[in-house]
Amino acid sequence: MTAASHGIDPARVVVLIPTLNEADQIEKILHEIIDGDPVASRCPVVVADGGSQDETCAIVTGMMGRYPNLQLVHNPGRTQAAAMNLLLQPEFDRFGIAIRCDAHAAYPPGYVSGLTRCLTGKEADSVVVPMDATASSGGCFQRGLVWVADSWLGAGGSPHRGGVVSGYCNHGHHAAFQMSSFRLLNGYDTDFKANEDAEYDLRLVRQGGRIWLNADMRIGYFPRQSAGRLWKQYWNYGAGRAQTCLKHRIRPGVRQLIPAVHTVLVLLSLLAVPVTRLPLVWLFIYGIAILCSGLRAAWIHRSVCGLSGSLALATMHLAWGLGFLSRLMKARQKANRHMMAKETL
């Protein structure tokens, strides 16, 4: 079945893949995206590399002989936001649809073609898709994380984390863009190291744009393989959410407030322990909750690795909360310094 049979002109579509040290995944991902897809096999597929120190660029260069439409460009900004904003350059003016693919994912057959059909059929400004956590290796920590990541304790009921219902929404995992809308909003805010997608969606919806969550077009997401890397990721997530709230002067939603409030309660409980044991009640309840989640995962999957899901949940919650609170405190300190500077003039 050809792209033309669906009214899709591959010459109007561009696929962009931000990368940074993705040698373990990039070859597999490119095969999944391009092979057998009537649009992806003919439209430009651009790998925007942020300065990889491994074999990522060499692998991509070596695959160009098989895929003449594959390109490799340098992303001096290094971040995903900077990579996507390369599409704002004049050489991309001829494209009407952009597909964003990330390197920590697995893609179903016909992914690009399906997204372009959905984007045009729903007359949406963006199409987002659900992510289903999946293990990329046999590591015990990652497997435990996968088994709890899309649970309520792991994702807070986010519709694009394991969701099964399609419909218009306010945010999701970015997949397809109408380039006219992307250009109108000047793309992502490159000051954001994380949460750039949610911040973009906020601006898009405020401008009257529509976002369609396509629950039938799912991707597998490879989470971090160690607690340290997971901590860094979720710290950035929390800081990015706080940055969005500060930029747009909005309050975080209930789902975002929960880990922030939990972190405050944990810190206050630890500080109060020398005075009274009462605060230990919260730590006990929380500990039981995440332990039960890990035990449940271990029982369902018949693997002791499920217990590492408890550590993963604690890592996600505390890192997100501390990242969020840290960003708010930095903003407050900056405001106080600015006020003091004005008073001394």
C-alpha positions as YAML, in Angstrom:
chain: A
units: angstrom
residues:
- id: 1
  name: MET
  ca: [0.00, 0.00, 0.00]
- id: 2
  name: THR
  ca: [1.57, 3.31, -1.06]
- id: 3
  name: ALA
  ca: [1.58, 6.66, 0.65]
- id: 4
  name: ALA
  ca: [-0.18, 8.14, -2.36]
- id: 5
  name: SER
  ca: [-3.14, 5.83, -1.79]
- id: 6
  name: HIS
  ca: [-3.73, 7.63, 1.50]
- id: 7
  name: GLY
  ca: [-3.27, 11.11, 0.04]
- id: 8
  name: ILE
  ca: [0.07, 11.53, 1.84]
- id: 9
  name: ASP
  ca: [2.93, 13.18, 0.00]
- id: 10
  name: PRO
  ca: [6.22, 11.95, 1.54]
- id: 11
  name: ALA
  ca: [7.94, 15.05, 0.18]
- id: 12
  name: ARG
  ca: [5.93, 17.09, 2.70]
- id: 13
  name: VAL
  ca: [6.90, 14.94, 5.70]
- id: 14
  name: VAL
  ca: [10.12, 14.95, 7.73]
- id: 15
  name: VAL
  ca: [11.12, 12.61, 10.55]
- id: 16
  name: LEU
  ca: [13.53, 13.94, 13.18]
- id: 17
  name: ILE
  ca: [15.31, 11.79, 15.78]
- id: 18
  name: PRO
  ca: [17.32, 13.58, 18.51]
- id: 19
  name: THR
  ca: [20.27, 11.48, 19.70]
- id: 20
  name: LEU
  ca: [23.06, 11.62, 22.26]
- id: 21
  name: ASN
  ca: [25.12, 8.46, 22.82]
- id: 22
  name: GLU
  ca: [22.52, 6.05, 21.46]
- id: 23
  name: ALA
  ca: [24.81, 3.46, 19.86]
- id: 24
  name: ASP
  ca: [23.00, 0.61, 21.61]
- id: 25
  name: GLN
  ca: [19.62, 1.50, 20.10]
- id: 26
  name: ILE
  ca: [19.93, 3.66, 16.99]
- id: 27
  name: GLU
  ca: [20.33, 0.93, 14.35]
- id: 28
  name: LYS
  ca: [17.32, -1.02, 15.61]
- id: 29
  name: ILE
  ca: [15.22, 2.14, 15.83]
- id: 30
  name: LEU
  ca: [16.01, 3.23, 12.29]
- id: 31
  name: HIS
  ca: [15.05, -0.19, 10.95]
- id: 32
  name: GLU
  ca: [11.77, -0.08, 12.86]
- id: 33
  name: ILE
  ca: [10.92, 3.42, 11.64]
- id: 34
  name: ILE
  ca: [11.89, 3.11, 7.98]
- id: 35
  name: ASP
  ca: [11.50, -0.51, 6.88]
- id: 36
  name: GLY
  ca: [8.21, -1.18, 5.12]
- id: 37
  name: ASP
  ca: [6.71, 2.22, 5.88]
- id: 38
  name: PRO
  ca: [5.48, 3.87, 2.65]
- id: 39
  name: VAL
  ca: [6.11, 7.37, 4.03]
- id: 40
  name: ALA
  ca: [9.19, 6.87, 6.21]
- id: 41
  name: SER
  ca: [10.99, 4.98, 3.44]
- id: 42
  name: ARG
  ca: [10.67, 7.97, 1.11]
- id: 43
  name: CYS
  ca: [10.64, 11.10, 3.28]
- id: 44
  name: PRO
  ca: [13.79, 12.58, 4.89]
- id: 45
  name: VAL
  ca: [14.70, 10.87, 8.16]
- id: 46
  name: VAL
  ca: [17.02, 13.22, 10.02]
- id: 47
  name: VAL
  ca: [19.14, 12.14, 12.98]
- id: 48
  name: ALA
  ca: [20.06, 15.26, 14.95]
- id: 49
  name: ASP
  ca: [23.02, 14.30, 17.12]
- id: 50
  name: GLY
  ca: [23.95, 16.37, 20.16]
- id: 51
  name: GLY
  ca: [27.62, 15.41, 20.26]
- id: 52
  name: SER
  ca: [27.69, 11.67, 20.90]
- id: 53
  name: GLN
  ca: [30.95, 10.26, 22.26]
- id: 54
  name: ASP
  ca: [30.09, 6.68, 21.28]
- id: 55
  name: GLU
  ca: [29.53, 5.08, 17.85]
- id: 56
  name: THR
  ca: [26.10, 6.65, 17.21]
- id: 57
  name: CYS
  ca: [27.21, 8.86, 14.33]
- id: 58
  name: ALA
  ca: [29.34, 6.14, 12.74]
- id: 59
  name: ILE
  ca: [26.39, 3.74, 12.80]
- id: 60
  name: VAL
  ca: [24.07, 6.28, 11.21]
- id: 61
  name: THR
  ca: [26.63, 7.16, 8.55]
- id: 62
  name: GLY
  ca: [27.10, 3.49, 7.76]
- id: 63
  name: MET
  ca: [23.36, 3.02, 7.27]
- id: 64
  name: MET
  ca: [23.04, 5.82, 4.72]
- id: 65
  name: GLY
  ca: [24.01, 3.45, 1.92]
- id: 66
  name: ARG
  ca: [20.96, 1.32, 2.65]
- id: 67
  name: TYR
  ca: [18.65, 4.27, 3.29]
- id: 68
  name: PRO
  ca: [19.30, 7.14, 0.82]
- id: 69
  name: ASN
  ca: [16.73, 9.29, 2.64]
- id: 70
  name: LEU
  ca: [18.66, 9.07, 5.94]
- id: 71
  name: GLN
  ca: [20.53, 12.19, 7.03]
- id: 72
  name: LEU
  ca: [22.83, 13.07, 9.94]
- id: 73
  name: VAL
  ca: [23.05, 16.65, 11.23]
- id: 74
  name: HIS
  ca: [24.77, 18.26, 14.19]
- id: 75
  name: ASN
  ca: [22.67, 19.60, 17.07]
- id: 76
  name: PRO
  ca: [24.85, 22.23, 18.79]
- id: 77
  name: GLY
  ca: [22.21, 22.79, 21.47]
- id: 78
  name: ARG
  ca: [22.47, 19.10, 22.50]
- id: 79
  name: THR
  ca: [18.95, 18.92, 24.02]
- id: 80
  name: GLN
  ca: [15.85, 17.42, 22.44]
- id: 81
  name: ALA
  ca: [14.23, 20.85, 22.29]
- id: 82
  name: ALA
  ca: [17.18, 22.28, 20.37]
- id: 83
  name: ALA
  ca: [17.13, 19.29, 18.02]
- id: 84
  name: MET
  ca: [13.46, 19.75, 17.14]
- id: 85
  name: ASN
  ca: [13.94, 23.47, 16.65]
- id: 86
  name: LEU
  ca: [16.36, 22.75, 13.84]
- id: 87
  name: LEU
  ca: [13.15, 22.29, 11.83]
- id: 88
  name: LEU
  ca: [12.58, 26.03, 12.07]
- id: 89
  name: GLN
  ca: [15.56, 26.65, 9.80]
- id: 90
  name: PRO
  ca: [14.81, 27.74, 6.20]
- id: 91
  name: GLU
  ca: [15.88, 24.45, 4.62]
- id: 92
  name: PHE
  ca: [12.88, 22.79, 6.28]
- id: 93
  name: ASP
  ca: [10.30, 25.34, 5.10]
- id: 94
  name: ARG
  ca: [8.92, 22.94, 2.48]
- id: 95
  name: PHE
  ca: [7.71, 20.42, 5.06]
- id: 96
  name: GLY
  ca: [4.15, 20.47, 6.35]
- id: 97
  name: ILE
  ca: [4.31, 17.59, 8.82]
- id: 98
  name: ALA
  ca: [7.05, 16.66, 11.29]
- id: 99
  name: ILE
  ca: [7.36, 13.36, 13.13]
- id: 100
  name: ARG
  ca: [9.40, 13.25, 16.34]
- id: 101
  name: CYS
  ca: [10.95, 9.90, 17.25]
- id: 102
  name: ASP
  ca: [13.03, 9.35, 20.38]
- id: 103
  name: ALA
  ca: [15.90, 6.91, 20.68]
- id: 104
  name: HIS
  ca: [14.69, 5.27, 23.92]
- id: 105
  name: ALA
  ca: [11.68, 3.62, 22.31]
- id: 106
  name: ALA
  ca: [10.38, 0.77, 20.15]
- id: 107
  name: TYR
  ca: [8.11, 1.58, 17.22]
- id: 108
  name: PRO
  ca: [5.28, -0.43, 15.62]
- id: 109
  name: PRO
  ca: [5.18, -1.11, 11.85]
- id: 110
  name: GLY
  ca: [3.84, 1.78, 9.79]
- id: 111
  name: TYR
  ca: [4.36, 4.25, 12.62]
- id: 112
  name: VAL
  ca: [5.10, 7.31, 10.48]
- id: 113
  name: SER
  ca: [2.37, 6.57, 7.94]
- id: 114
  name: GLY
  ca: [-0.17, 5.99, 10.69]
- id: 115
  name: LEU
  ca: [0.68, 9.26, 12.40]
- id: 116
  name: THR
  ca: [0.41, 11.30, 9.20]
- id: 117
  name: ARG
  ca: [-2.98, 9.78, 8.42]
- id: 118
  name: CYS
  ca: [-4.19, 10.48, 11.94]
- id: 119
  name: LEU
  ca: [-2.87, 14.04, 11.98]
- id: 120
  name: THR
  ca: [-4.65, 14.94, 8.74]
- id: 121
  name: GLY
  ca: [-7.77, 12.89, 9.45]
- id: 122
  name: LYS
  ca: [-8.41, 14.47, 12.86]
- id: 123
  name: GLU
  ca: [-7.47, 17.95, 11.62]
- id: 124
  name: ALA
  ca: [-5.31, 18.24, 14.74]
- id: 125
  name: ASP
  ca: [-2.31, 20.45, 15.37]
- id: 126
  name: SER
  ca: [-0.48, 17.61, 17.10]
- id: 127
  name: VAL
  ca: [-0.85, 13.88, 17.60]
- id: 128
  name: VAL
  ca: [0.45, 12.28, 20.79]
- id: 129
  name: VAL
  ca: [0.72, 8.59, 21.63]
- id: 130
  name: PRO
  ca: [0.77, 6.38, 24.74]
- id: 131
  name: MET
  ca: [4.05, 4.91, 25.98]
- id: 132
  name: ASP
  ca: [4.20, 1.39, 27.37]
- id: 133
  name: ALA
  ca: [7.26, 0.81, 29.54]
- id: 134
  name: THR
  ca: [9.34, -2.12, 28.31]
- id: 135
  name: ALA
  ca: [12.75, -3.52, 29.25]
- id: 136
  name: SER
  ca: [15.59, -3.10, 26.77]
- id: 137
  name: SER
  ca: [17.91, -5.42, 28.70]
- id: 138
  name: GLY
  ca: [17.83, -8.16, 31.29]
- id: 139
  name: GLY
  ca: [18.80, -5.80, 34.11]
- id: 140
  name: CYS
  ca: [16.88, -6.42, 37.32]
- id: 141
  name: PHE
  ca: [16.37, -2.75, 38.22]
- id: 142
  name: GLN
  ca: [14.98, -1.85, 34.79]
- id: 143
  name: ARG
  ca: [12.64, -4.83, 34.80]
- id: 144
  name: GLY
  ca: [11.25, -3.88, 38.21]
- id: 145
  name: LEU
  ca: [10.87, -0.29, 37.06]
- id: 146
  name: VAL
  ca: [9.00, -1.41, 33.94]
- id: 147
  name: TRP
  ca: [6.50, -3.36, 36.02]
- id: 148
  name: VAL
  ca: [5.55, -0.33, 38.16]
- id: 149
  name: ALA
  ca: [6.21, 2.60, 35.80]
- id: 150
  name: ASP
  ca: [2.71, 2.74, 34.28]
- id: 151
  name: SER
  ca: [0.87, 2.04, 37.53]
- id: 152
  name: TRP
  ca: [-0.99, 4.77, 39.40]
- id: 153
  name: LEU
  ca: [1.91, 5.13, 41.84]
- id: 154
  name: GLY
  ca: [4.34, 5.33, 38.93]
- id: 155
  name: ALA
  ca: [2.53, 7.61, 36.47]
- id: 156
  name: GLY
  ca: [-0.27, 9.12, 38.52]
- id: 157
  name: GLY
  ca: [-2.93, 8.12, 36.01]
- id: 158
  name: SER
  ca: [-1.38, 10.05, 33.12]
- id: 159
  name: PRO
  ca: [-3.39, 9.09, 29.99]
- id: 160
  name: HIS
  ca: [-0.30, 8.83, 27.78]
- id: 161
  name: ARG
  ca: [1.42, 6.39, 30.16]
- id: 162
  name: GLY
  ca: [-0.36, 3.15, 29.41]
- id: 163
  name: GLY
  ca: [-3.66, 4.83, 28.51]
- id: 164
  name: VAL
  ca: [-6.09, 2.98, 26.24]
- id: 165
  name: VAL
  ca: [-8.63, 5.65, 25.26]
- id: 166
  name: SER
  ca: [-8.19, 7.93, 22.25]
- id: 167
  name: GLY
  ca: [-9.45, 11.50, 22.29]
- id: 168
  name: TYR
  ca: [-8.54, 15.17, 22.40]
- id: 169
  name: CYS
  ca: [-6.31, 16.06, 25.33]
- id: 170
  name: ASN
  ca: [-4.06, 18.78, 26.73]
- id: 171
  name: HIS
  ca: [-0.78, 16.87, 26.73]
- id: 172
  name: GLY
  ca: [0.88, 13.61, 25.73]
- id: 173
  name: HIS
  ca: [4.05, 12.06, 24.34]
- id: 174
  name: HIS
  ca: [4.89, 14.09, 21.23]
- id: 175
  name: ALA
  ca: [4.74, 12.22, 17.95]
- id: 176
  name: ALA
  ca: [3.42, 14.32, 15.02]
- id: 177
  name: PHE
  ca: [3.17, 18.06, 14.39]
- id: 178
  name: GLN
  ca: [1.55, 20.34, 11.88]
- id: 179
  name: MET
  ca: [4.58, 22.44, 10.99]
- id: 180
  name: SER
  ca: [2.41, 25.53, 10.49]
- id: 181
  name: SER
  ca: [1.47, 25.42, 14.19]
- id: 182
  name: PHE
  ca: [5.03, 24.54, 15.27]
- id: 183
  name: ARG
  ca: [6.39, 27.55, 13.37]
- id: 184
  name: LEU
  ca: [3.66, 29.86, 14.67]
- id: 185
  name: LEU
  ca: [4.66, 29.02, 18.25]
- id: 186
  name: ASN
  ca: [8.38, 29.23, 17.38]
- id: 187
  name: GLY
  ca: [8.82, 25.60, 18.35]
- id: 188
  name: TYR
  ca: [10.03, 24.49, 21.75]
- id: 189
  name: ASP
  ca: [11.43, 26.79, 24.42]
- id: 190
  name: THR
  ca: [15.10, 25.77, 24.37]
- id: 191
  name: ASP
  ca: [15.62, 27.08, 27.92]
- id: 192
  name: PHE
  ca: [13.94, 23.85, 29.02]
- id: 193
  name: LYS
  ca: [16.10, 20.76, 29.57]
- id: 194
  name: ALA
  ca: [12.97, 18.76, 30.36]
- id: 195
  name: ASN
  ca: [9.20, 19.28, 30.19]
- id: 196
  name: GLU
  ca: [9.63, 21.16, 26.91]
- id: 197
  name: ASP
  ca: [6.80, 19.07, 25.45]
- id: 198
  name: ALA
  ca: [4.28, 19.95, 28.17]
- id: 199
  name: GLU
  ca: [5.26, 23.62, 27.97]
- id: 200
  name: TYR
  ca: [4.73, 23.56, 24.19]
- id: 201
  name: ASP
  ca: [1.35, 21.88, 24.59]
- id: 202
  name: LEU
  ca: [0.28, 24.55, 27.07]
- id: 203
  name: ARG
  ca: [1.05, 27.30, 24.58]
- id: 204
  name: LEU
  ca: [-0.60, 25.37, 21.76]
- id: 205
  name: VAL
  ca: [-3.86, 24.84, 23.65]
- id: 206
  name: ARG
  ca: [-3.92, 28.47, 24.76]
- id: 207
  name: GLN
  ca: [-3.73, 29.46, 21.08]
- id: 208
  name: GLY
  ca: [-6.74, 27.28, 20.32]
- id: 209
  name: GLY
  ca: [-4.75, 24.31, 18.99]
- id: 210
  name: ARG
  ca: [-6.00, 20.73, 19.23]
- id: 211
  name: ILE
  ca: [-4.04, 17.69, 20.41]
- id: 212
  name: TRP
  ca: [-5.24, 14.17, 19.60]
- id: 213
  name: LEU
  ca: [-4.16, 11.20, 21.70]
- id: 214
  name: ASN
  ca: [-4.07, 8.15, 19.44]
- id: 215
  name: ALA
  ca: [-4.24, 5.17, 21.80]
- id: 216
  name: ASP
  ca: [-4.10, 2.74, 18.86]
- id: 217
  name: MET
  ca: [-0.61, 3.91, 17.85]
- id: 218
  name: ARG
  ca: [1.52, 2.84, 20.82]
- id: 219
  name: ILE
  ca: [5.26, 2.86, 21.39]
- id: 220
  name: GLY
  ca: [7.42, 0.92, 23.81]
- id: 221
  name: TYR
  ca: [9.49, 3.11, 26.13]
- id: 222
  name: PHE
  ca: [12.85, 1.97, 27.55]
- id: 223
  name: PRO
  ca: [13.24, 3.44, 31.07]
- id: 224
  name: ARG
  ca: [16.56, 4.03, 32.81]
- id: 225
  name: GLN
  ca: [18.66, 1.04, 33.87]
- id: 226
  name: SER
  ca: [19.92, 2.33, 37.23]
- id: 227
  name: ALA
  ca: [18.57, 4.25, 40.19]
- id: 228
  name: GLY
  ca: [21.17, 7.00, 39.68]
- id: 229
  name: ARG
  ca: [20.15, 7.68, 36.08]
- id: 230
  name: LEU
  ca: [16.47, 7.50, 37.04]
- id: 231
  name: TRP
  ca: [17.08, 10.04, 39.81]
- id: 232
  name: LYS
  ca: [18.68, 12.50, 37.40]
- id: 233
  name: GLN
  ca: [15.87, 12.06, 34.88]
- id: 234
  name: TYR
  ca: [13.08, 12.68, 37.38]
- id: 235
  name: TRP
  ca: [14.92, 15.56, 39.05]
- id: 236
  name: ASN
  ca: [14.94, 17.23, 35.63]
- id: 237
  name: TYR
  ca: [11.27, 16.38, 35.12]
- id: 238
  name: GLY
  ca: [10.33, 18.03, 38.41]
- id: 239
  name: ALA
  ca: [12.49, 21.08, 37.74]
- id: 240
  name: GLY
  ca: [11.03, 21.37, 34.25]
- id: 241
  name: ARG
  ca: [7.46, 21.29, 35.57]
- id: 242
  name: ALA
  ca: [8.29, 24.02, 38.08]
- id: 243
  name: GLN
  ca: [9.87, 26.04, 35.28]
- id: 244
  name: THR
  ca: [6.66, 25.76, 33.27]
- id: 245
  name: CYS
  ca: [4.55, 26.86, 36.24]
- id: 246
  name: LEU
  ca: [6.82, 29.85, 36.85]
- id: 247
  name: LYS
  ca: [6.95, 30.89, 33.20]
- id: 248
  name: HIS
  ca: [3.19, 30.81, 32.70]
- id: 249
  name: ARG
  ca: [2.19, 31.73, 36.27]
- id: 250
  name: ILE
  ca: [0.05, 28.62, 36.72]
- id: 251
  name: ARG
  ca: [-0.47, 26.21, 39.57]
- id: 252
  name: PRO
  ca: [0.61, 22.60, 39.14]
- id: 253
  name: GLY
  ca: [-2.13, 20.03, 38.75]
- id: 254
  name: VAL
  ca: [-3.05, 17.62, 41.52]
- id: 255
  name: ARG
  ca: [-0.99, 14.87, 39.87]
- id: 256
  name: GLN
  ca: [2.09, 17.14, 40.03]
- id: 257
  name: LEU
  ca: [1.37, 18.39, 43.55]
- id: 258
  name: ILE
  ca: [1.31, 14.92, 45.07]
- id: 259
  name: PRO
  ca: [5.08, 14.15, 44.76]
- id: 260
  name: ALA
  ca: [5.96, 17.70, 45.81]
- id: 261
  name: VAL
  ca: [3.76, 17.52, 48.93]
- id: 262
  name: HIS
  ca: [5.05, 14.01, 49.67]
- id: 263
  name: THR
  ca: [8.65, 15.25, 49.51]
- id: 264
  name: VAL
  ca: [7.88, 18.09, 51.93]
- id: 265
  name: LEU
  ca: [6.23, 15.62, 54.32]
- id: 266
  name: VAL
  ca: [9.24, 13.30, 54.14]
- id: 267
  name: LEU
  ca: [11.67, 16.15, 54.87]
- id: 268
  name: LEU
  ca: [9.56, 17.48, 57.75]
- id: 269
  name: SER
  ca: [9.17, 13.98, 59.17]
- id: 270
  name: LEU
  ca: [12.92, 13.40, 59.18]
- id: 271
  name: LEU
  ca: [13.55, 16.77, 60.83]
- id: 272
  name: ALA
  ca: [10.95, 16.12, 63.52]
- id: 273
  name: VAL
  ca: [12.10, 12.61, 64.43]
- id: 274
  name: PRO
  ca: [14.48, 13.81, 67.22]
- id: 275
  name: VAL
  ca: [11.52, 15.55, 68.87]
- id: 276
  name: THR
  ca: [8.64, 13.11, 68.31]
- id: 277
  name: ARG
  ca: [8.05, 9.76, 66.65]
- id: 278
  name: LEU
  ca: [4.65, 10.79, 65.31]
- id: 279
  name: PRO
  ca: [5.98, 11.87, 61.87]
- id: 280
  name: LEU
  ca: [7.17, 8.30, 61.32]
- id: 281
  name: VAL
  ca: [3.54, 7.41, 60.68]
- id: 282
  name: TRP
  ca: [3.69, 9.02, 57.22]
- id: 283
  name: LEU
  ca: [6.99, 7.33, 56.38]
- id: 284
  name: PHE
  ca: [5.56, 3.99, 57.52]
- id: 285
  name: ILE
  ca: [2.39, 4.34, 55.41]
- id: 286
  name: TYR
  ca: [4.37, 5.39, 52.35]
- id: 287
  name: GLY
  ca: [6.91, 2.63, 52.85]
- id: 288
  name: ILE
  ca: [4.16, 0.02, 53.08]
- id: 289
  name: ALA
  ca: [2.51, 1.38, 49.91]
- id: 290
  name: ILE
  ca: [5.60, 1.17, 47.72]
- id: 291
  name: LEU
  ca: [6.67, -2.14, 49.27]
- id: 292
  name: CYS
  ca: [3.28, -3.65, 48.45]
- id: 293
  name: SER
  ca: [3.62, -2.38, 44.90]
- id: 294
  name: GLY
  ca: [7.00, -4.08, 44.55]
- id: 295
  name: LEU
  ca: [5.73, -7.29, 46.14]
- id: 296
  name: ARG
  ca: [2.75, -7.32, 43.79]
- id: 297
  name: ALA
  ca: [5.06, -6.93, 40.77]
- id: 298
  name: ALA
  ca: [7.29, -9.72, 42.07]
- id: 299
  name: TRP
  ca: [4.30, -12.01, 42.56]
- id: 300
  name: ILE
  ca: [2.69, -11.30, 39.17]
- id: 301
  name: HIS
  ca: [5.93, -11.73, 37.23]
- id: 302
  name: ARG
  ca: [7.33, -14.48, 39.46]
- id: 303
  name: SER
  ca: [10.61, -12.60, 39.83]
- id: 304
  name: VAL
  ca: [12.43, -11.08, 42.78]
- id: 305
  name: CYS
  ca: [13.27, -8.18, 40.42]
- id: 306
  name: GLY
  ca: [9.80, -6.87, 41.13]
- id: 307
  name: LEU
  ca: [11.07, -5.69, 44.51]
- id: 308
  name: SER
  ca: [13.34, -3.21, 42.74]
- id: 309
  name: GLY
  ca: [10.13, -1.52, 41.64]
- id: 310
  name: SER
  ca: [9.77, -0.24, 45.21]
- id: 311
  name: LEU
  ca: [13.18, 1.43, 44.99]
- id: 312
  name: ALA
  ca: [12.26, 2.84, 41.57]
- id: 313
  name: LEU
  ca: [9.03, 4.37, 42.90]
- id: 314
  name: ALA
  ca: [10.81, 5.99, 45.86]
- id: 315
  name: THR
  ca: [13.46, 7.34, 43.48]
- id: 316
  name: MET
  ca: [10.92, 8.81, 41.06]
- id: 317
  name: HIS
  ca: [8.80, 10.44, 43.76]
- id: 318
  name: LEU
  ca: [11.63, 12.01, 45.76]
- id: 319
  name: ALA
  ca: [13.70, 13.08, 42.75]
- id: 320
  name: TRP
  ca: [10.70, 14.71, 41.06]
- id: 321
  name: GLY
  ca: [9.64, 16.44, 44.25]
- id: 322
  name: LEU
  ca: [13.13, 17.71, 45.11]
- id: 323
  name: GLY
  ca: [13.69, 18.88, 41.53]
- id: 324
  name: PHE
  ca: [10.39, 20.76, 41.62]
- id: 325
  name: LEU
  ca: [11.06, 22.38, 45.00]
- id: 326
  name: SER
  ca: [14.67, 23.21, 44.11]
- id: 327
  name: ARG
  ca: [13.59, 25.08, 40.99]
- id: 328
  name: LEU
  ca: [11.00, 27.05, 42.97]
- id: 329
  name: MET
  ca: [13.58, 27.95, 45.62]
- id: 330
  name: LYS
  ca: [16.06, 29.13, 43.00]
- id: 331
  name: ALA
  ca: [13.39, 31.34, 41.45]
- id: 332
  name: ARG
  ca: [12.54, 32.77, 44.88]
- id: 333
  name: GLN
  ca: [16.21, 33.48, 45.63]
- id: 334
  name: LYS
  ca: [16.63, 35.17, 42.27]
- id: 335
  name: ALA
  ca: [13.58, 37.34, 42.91]
- id: 336
  name: ASN
  ca: [14.89, 38.32, 46.36]
- id: 337
  name: ARG
  ca: [18.30, 39.26, 44.94]
- id: 338
  name: HIS
  ca: [16.61, 41.34, 42.26]
- id: 339
  name: MET
  ca: [14.50, 43.12, 44.88]
- id: 340
  name: MET
  ca: [17.53, 43.82, 47.07]
- id: 341
  name: ALA
  ca: [19.41, 45.19, 44.08]
- id: 342
  name: LYS
  ca: [16.55, 47.59, 43.32]
- id: 343
  name: GLU
  ca: [16.42, 48.78, 46.94]
- id: 344
  name: THR
  ca: [20.11, 49.67, 46.93]
- id: 345
  name: LEU
  ca: [19.78, 51.89, 43.85]
...
